[in-house]
């Protein structure tokens, strides 16, 4: 649903400065100005990212320590 994508991306923009810079038919990439740095917030965002793109994120711990703290977030769907 497009509205669901808009809601998620707006939330990430407001909290972390995440801006969409690439959108393809099965992939999105975001530039993140203020990625979460504390473990609790990173863990919560890893769960959000997993719910958003379950095809892409296989390991929540790795997502919380890796992508979530990065300035680039990538998502893909099959």
FENHU-V127164 format. One record per helix or strand. SS is the DSSP state (a for helix, b for strand). FROM is the first residue (numbers start at 1). TO is the last residue. If there is no record, write none. Layout:
ss:from:to
SS:FROM:TO
SS:FROM:TO
This chain:
ss:from:to
a:2:16
b:18:23
b:27:32
a:39:52
a:60:65
a:67:69
b:72:76
